[in-house]
Structure formats: C-alpha cells, structure tokens
Amino acid sequence: MPQHSLDNVSIDGFRGLRNLALDGLGPLNILVGENNSGKTSVLEALSILCNPYEPFEWLAMVRRRDFGGLDETRIQSLRWCFRQTGKLADAEFMFQCHCEMKCSGAFPLRKLRVDYKDIIGEPSAKELERLARQRNRTGEALEMDEQWRGAEIAHHVESDAISGQATLFDSTLEPIVIQVWEEDRMVGRPSRLRLGGNLPTDTLTPYSYQLNRLQVRSHSQQLFPSLTDPKQGQDHVLELIRQFDPNIVDIKIASFRGGRPAIYLNHKRLGPAPLSIFGDALRRAVLLASTLHALKGGGVLLIDEIETGIHVSALQRVFAWLANAARQFDVQIIATTHSLEAVDAIAQSVTDRIDDLVTFHIDQTEQETRVKRIPGELLLRLRRERGLDVR
C-alpha cells in the first residue's frame, strides 16, 4: 500500500474538535457533514499540522476565516482556536490552553503540541522599531508608554529523525515560540525561527479566487517558473480553463500600459483579455491549477467548499481533471463540500481509480467529534443502489 504524505491524523483541542481521527487517508479525500460539524476546522488544523516549524501560520489561518476583520483583535481570533472555558468575556482573564495533533505517513512529523497563553508586556527593541516604521507609513501614532496585551504560541514538535538531518527532525528540540501583540497589524510573516521540515501545503477558501496583487505575483512564479521553457507549468492550466471556455488560446502575465503586471488570457474572440473580466469559475480554475503545480512532489492541497464557482454541469469534468493532475503532480487533496452533486461528480470522475477516493462524514457532539470513513467503492454503492444522502 503506497504511503501518502498524511496516512492518519488525530486532532484534539483545536476549536471544537475532540479526539477526531482521520484514519486511512487517500490521495483524494472529501469531508462532509452538517453545518458547524467541524469540516473547516479540520482543514485549519491540518494547515497548522503541516507547518510545525512555522508558528506564524496561525496568523495566516485566522486571517483566512476572519478575512473581513469582524473580530475585535487577532488575539481574540487566536483564543477561539482553542478549547474554551467560558471566561473570555472577562477582560482581566489571562487565558491559556493547548491543542494536540498527531499524524503518520511519509511526512516525518509524529506529534505537535501547541501551547497558547495570554501575555502582558512589551515587545523587544527590534520589534518596537519595526512597529514604529509600520505606523509611520500610515501616519498613526504608536503608544509606547503602556504595557501591551499579546499572546505566546509555543510549538512542541516530535518527528522521526532523518539521516543527515538529525538536528532538524529531533524530538528533543526546544519549543518554537513566537509572541503576537495586539498593536502589531502584520497579518503573518515568514518566521526567522523557521528550521525547515514543513510539508508544502496551501489552503483555498471559497473566496480565494478573488485574486489580489500578491497572488498575481505568486501565480507568475508558478506559471512561468523557467525562462528557458516559458510553457513549463502552463499546459495543465490551459487544459483546465478550456473546460469552461474552449476559445482560450494562451495565458500570460503582461502589462500593456506600463502598469503593474496582471494575468491575461488570450481569447480567440476578445484577444488578450484580463482575467478579471471572466467569471468566478475561470478565476478559481487558474488559482487551482497554479497552486497544484506549486505543491508538486508530495504537497497537500486543502480546499474548503470544493464546488465553489463551478456550475453543476461542469463538476465531473473539472473533478476528473483535478484527480488526474493531483496524481500526476503527487499532491494529496483534502476538501470539504456541502453539495451532494459535488460528491456524486467526484465519485463519477474517479471510477477508474475509485480506491483513490475516501469520504469522511464528521459529526460533532459535546463530548467528541465522530468520524465515519466511507471508501470510494462503498460510496458508489450507497449512492447508486440506495440513493443515500451521505452528507
């Protein structure tokens, strides 16, 4: 039996997840369940699990959920990632908690314990200097004479040792600790504490296809990785987007008026047209294809609401492409869906390799998070012969 990046995963204490176990993960995994059953929380926990040496992933993760900035502070967002005590309404309460995740598979991480605690203090002189520069750009004053509230996150990592990298994958390593302050407006940055050893991973949310400047720059690097072979990385993108519009001839990063570069699609009728004028499905397809290419060679792609932006008539064709591309690039996919049409389309798209597909039904109770594993062959029988709603 081939070993995947993640074969088995357990999560306890992250948001509402209690003793959750995903056993027997496959190349293509679908999470189903009722609203608030914890499907998105599983993807968030996996984004942390795949980045044990990068605690700043917590900031990126809470930003993906609260992209509109509804929470009072990022500290509040971080607190709610852990098991609650019911005392967070008390402004003086100093919250502390932990969560624990375990995994097995080709990824050598075995256990990640994350300790969280509220702190009151003052950033280092270097941090204060950086924050002052940041506020100078916005014209906002930086209060320097008060103690700040913040949070400390500590990653305790246990991994298998790898020959020649024993210092990297060593369960005796000191915890990797970061401090986050309410006054700091940064939405996550690469940690200088990073030791390596993270599993290449990316998360696509239902709104990720609304591309911004940073994503355009990232797509440019993924779609055009080689100056000597400019077509490298593009063919599979074109194959997917032609599922939606066969008149698309080419894709390029261009700037026709000397402004910042943008993604253009060369269209038989429209000529070079910016990606922004096309529909949600095309924008999501470009993001999906370029992200898959960036994770090739054992990465993990996490997709929340996999059917978003794709019309039901195109679901099976798109999912067939996705399954083939993931197999070609050796990328493990873990996705959520609310759509029974999406479940059926995914199953139909991989009938020739039905063992690649595993569905997990998640059910949340006050005491535990129950998971029922449904192999691909059983899923087909439940849907074709009984017409059961597996969601």
Secondary structure, 3 states (H helix, E strand, C coil): CCCCCCCEEEEECECCCCCEEEECCCCEEEEECCCCCCHHHHHHHHHHHCCCCCCCHHHHHHHHHCCCCCCCCHHHHHHCCECCCCCCCCCCCCCEEEEEEEEECCCCEEEEEEEEEEEEECCCHHHHHHHHHHHHHHCCCCCCCCCEEEEEEEEEEEECCCCCCCCCCCCCCCCEEEEEECCCCCCCCCCCCCCCCCCCEEEECCCCCCCCHHHHHHHHHHHCCCCCCCCCCCHHHHHHHCCCCCCEEEEEEECCCCCCCEEEEEECCCEEEEHHHCCHHHHHHHHHHHHHHHCCCCCEEEECCCCCCCCHHHHHHHHHHHHHHHHHHCCEEEEECCCHHHHHHHHHHCHHHHHHEEEEEEEECCCCEEEEEEEHHHHHHHHHCCCCCCC
